[in-house]
Amino acid sequence: MLILVINCGSSSAKYQLFDISRRKLLAKGAIERIGSPVCQNHYIAIERIVKTLGSAAIAGIGHRVVHGQEEFKESALITPKVLRSLEKSSELAPLHNPPSIAGIKACADLLKEIPQVAVFDTSFHHTLPPRAFLYGLPYGLYAKYRIRRYGFHGTSHRFVANKAAGCLKRPLKRLKLITCHLGNGCSMTAVMGGKSIDTSMGFTPLEGLVMGTRSGDIDAAAVLYLMKKERLSINKMNDLLNKRSGLLGISGLSNDMRDLRRAASKGDRRARLAIDIFVYRIKKYIGAYHAAMAGLDAVIFTAGIGENHPWLVKRIERGMGAVVGKKVKFLVIPTNEELLIAEDTYKIINKETSNQ
């Protein structure tokens, strides 16, 4: 059975085609620069993907959807009702959900009758208890606007947690894990008994670790102070926090860890400072999640930085070994969100077919 996985971003549409019965990747690619004269919109991008795949007998289409709010606690078959709910949640993920919706609508038109499934970044984190997901705001604001910690990168955290259980040769339900998704966007999750009980990203993907261009944790009063002093609009402040901060903002050089390490080795003080802050924030979260779970079996590193910078993993392991204990394993496990999306899609369309 062939499953097509689509991941639409603001200016790109990535795809992978799987023979899910063999868990084998058959094709992959991306359409870039969407919104430019090269490719005006996501419909045209999906049209090009369909033409590239030709006569492939696609049985189902899985879409990565960043935000599912509180409504979607697991992956869902896309129906008109589900699509309306996704459109309502676009306000919480204005850069992510609208491209996904555009991709879903394009697939519905170009690949008629093929069932589609939404796999949410947020769904893995619906097991967070209220003490972990609520902010210290008046409760009425949560009840009215659903302002809470949602968490993201859930598909990646779920994938590597399952893989870690295999590596450790122990049931996932008996493990206490910390999963670290470290890429241009970074998040960490405390996984106890196979369930997310806390995670570093919050209401949006801005909160938590210092990232490539995102600030991570910051005092809200500092944001208000800067807006007043620099006379920044909401949009400009949002741009500063999301696109001009993090590793890029601290170093003044780059958001790429490879560039920063090269510069630091040549004596660039701010590049070294950016790396030090990045590592320090990760260590703080490991300590916090170790305490939250009252124990720890393994720390898992994944994604672009986590998988490709062994020196960084070793540095964190040396810094935390004495704190968490010598029995705790530090593992590097490549993530494969697309495969998990394909597997979820296969399970849901199979279930739907068997119920008919």
N, C-alpha and C positions, 0 to 999 in steps of 0.2 A: 504493500500500500504506500502511495506517495503522498507526503505531507509537505506543503509549502509553508515556510515561515517568513513572515514579513515584519520588518522593523522600520517604521517610518519616523524619521527625525524631521526637524524643522527645514533642513535643506538636503536631505538624503533619504533614499529608500534602499535598505539592504535586504537581501533575500538569501535563503538557503532551502534546498530541496532535499528531503530525506526519503530513503526507502526505510520506513519505520520498522518493518518486520525484521530487518537486519541491522537496524540502528546505523545505517550507512549514509554518509553525506554524498549526494550525487552531483550537486552543482551549487555554486554560491556566487554572489556578486553584489554590486551596488550601483545605483544611479546617483550621482553627485550633482551639486550646484542647482538644486531645485529652486525655482523662483527667478532664475536667470534666463537669458535668451537661449541658453543651451537646453534647458528643460523648464518650461514655464510653470508646471504644477505637478502635484502628486499623481493625478490621473494619468498624465503623459508618462510619468515614471513607471507606474504599474503596467501601463500598456506596453512599454518597452520590455519589462520583465517577462510579461506573458509571451511576447513575440520571441524572446530569447529562449524560453523553455519549450516553445513549439508545441508538439503534440503530446507532451507528458500527461499521463492520465492521473491528474491530481485528484485525490479523494477528500482532502480537507485543507483548510488554510488557517494557520495560527498566527495571531497578531500580538506583538508585545504592546501592552497598554500600560503606561506609567501609573496612572491614578485611577483607582476604583472606589475611592471614598470608603465609607463604612458599609456600603451596600454589597460589594462583591468580596466575599470571604474566600472565594476560590475561583478558578478559571470558569468561564461561562460560554455556552453556545450563544452566538450573536443573533438576536432576534430584533425586530423593530423596537420593542420595549427596552432591550438592553442598549441599543444604539441611542435611544433618547436619554437614557441615564448617563451614558458616556458624554453626551453633549452637555448635559447639565454640570458634569464634574470638570469641564474644561477650564472653568474659572480658577480651579485649584492647581491646574497644570497647563497654563496657557501656551507654553512652548512645546509641550509633549503630546497632550491628548488630541488637539486639533489635527496634527499630521496623521496620527493613528486612525482617526475617524475618516479622514480623506482617503487613506489607504483601504479601509474597510469598504467604503462606498464604491471606490473604483473597482475593487475585486468583485463586489456584488454585481456590478454592471458588466464587467469584462469576463468574469468566470461564473456565469449564472448557474444556479442550482447547486453549486459546491458549498457545503457547510463551512462556516467560519467560526473560530473560537477566539475569545479575548483572554489573554493570560496576563495577569496584573502584577506589577512590581510590588504593590502594596499588600496583596492578599496573604502572603506568608506571615505578615506582622499582625494579623488580626487576633492572634493569640496573646498579644500584650495585655497584661492586667491594667485596670484603670490607674493604679498607682504609678505605672510606667508611661501611660499614654496621655494622661491629663497634665495640662500646664497649670501654674499657680494663678490663673485668672478667675474672675467670677464665674461660677459654674453655669450661670445663665447664658454666657457667651458660647460655651461649648454646646449647650442644648439648642441654641438658636442657630449658630453658624458651623457647628461640628469642628471647632478649632481644637486640634489634638495632635499628638504624634501619630503619623501614619507609617513612616518608614518606607524605604525604597530599596532597589536592588534585590528584592525578595526572591526572584527566580534564581539569581546567582547564589545567594546565601543558602537557599534550599538545596541547590544542586551540590555544592561543595560539602555541605553537612552530611548528605547521604553518602558521598564519596569517602568522606573521612571515616565513617562507620566501617566501610569496607577495608580501608587502610589499617584501621586499628583492630579489625576483626572482633568488633563488639557491636551489640545491637544499638541502634541510634537512640532508642528509648532509655538506655542506661548511661548515656554520655552527656557531659557538660562541655560545650564547645564555644569558642569565640571565633566567628568567621569575619575575616577582614577583606572586603572588596576594595582594592586600592587601584584606582585608575585615575583619569582626569576628574571623575567624580568618585568620592570615597565614602564608604560607610562600614560600620562594624555592628555585629549582632551577637547577642548572647542567646545561644540555642541550648535549651535544657530539655532533655527527653524528646528531642526532635522538634520542639516548638520554640518559636521566637518569643522571648520574654522581655527583651529590651533591645533597642537599636538606636544608632546615633543620629540618623536623619530624622527630621520631625514633620511639621506641618507641610513643609516643602523640602526639596533636596538640599537646601542651603545649610541647615543646621548640622552640627557635629564636628567632624575632623576638618583640619585645614586641607583644602583640595587644590586642584590645578589652578582654578581662577576664582573659587568660592571661598569666602572668609571662614566658614564654619562657625562655631560658637562665638557669640559676641554679645556684650551687654546691650540690651535694647535702648538704654538711655544714651549710649555712645552713638547709636544710629541717629537718634533725635538731635543730639548735640551737633553732629556733623551736618545734618540737613539744615540746621539753623545757621551755623557758621559759614558753610559753603554755599548756602542758598540753593540747595539741591531739591529738585522736584522728586516725587515718588518714583517716577520712571528712571531718573538719573541715579538715585540712591540704589534702586534695584540693580541697575547696570553695574554700579561700583561694587556691590556686594557679590554679585554673581559672575561678573566677567573681568573685573580688574583687581581682584583681591587674591587671597590664597598664595600659592607658591610664586605666581607671577607678580603679585603686588608686593610681597616681601622682598623678593630677589631683585625686582626691577629688570629682570633678564628673560625669564622663560617660565612656562608652566610645565615643561618637560623635565622629568627627573634625570634623564640622560644628560641634558644640557647643564643642569645644576651641579651634578656630580663632577663633570669635567671642569666647570668653572671653579668649584670648591677646591678641587685638587691643585688648581693653579693659584690658589690664595684669595679667591673672591669671597670677601667676608659675608656679604649679604646672601650669596648662594648657600654658604655653609649655614648661616642663620636660618634660612628657609627650610633646609633639611633637618636641622636640629628641632625646630618647632614642629615640623611634620611628624618626626619620630616621637617627640615628647607627648603630643596629643594622643597618638596611638597607645603609648604606654599607659597614659592616664585612663583611657577607656578599658584597657585590659585589666588594670587594677580594679576599676569600678565593677566590671562584669564578673570578675573573679569573686568579689565580695557579694554581689547580687545573687550568684548561684551557690555561694558557700562551697566552692570547689571548682576544679577545672581539670579536664582531661587533655585538651589539645587546643592550640591556636592555629587557625588555617588562614593562609594568605593566598589571594587569587587576584585576577584581573591584571591589567597592563603593568603596573608597578609591582604588585604582589608576586606575579609570576616571573618577572624578568630582572629583578634586582636582588639576587641572593645576599649581597653584602648588607642590604637594608634589613632583611629578615634576620640575619645573624646578629646584627647590631641590636635589634629589639630582643632577640632571644637572650643575648648576653646581659642586657639591661634588666630583663624580667625574670630570669632563671631563679635567682635567689628569692624572689618575691612569691612566685607561684609554685615553686618546688621543682625538683629535678625530674620528677616523673611526668611532668606535663610535656607533651610533644608539640613541636613547632613544625607544621607541615606546609608545603607549597602544593596546591592542587589546582590545575587549570580549570577554569569555569567553562561551561558549555550551556549557556542559557537557551540557545536556539534548539538544542536537542531536547531539553526539558519542555520547551514550548511545543515542540513536535509531539512529544509523548503525551502531554496533557490534551492536545488537540485530538490525537488518535483515540484516547480513552473516552473523551466526551462524545465524539461523533459515533463511536462504536456503541456506547451506552444509549445514545439517542436512536440509533438504528434498531437495536435490540428491543427497545420499548415501543416501537411502532407496530 
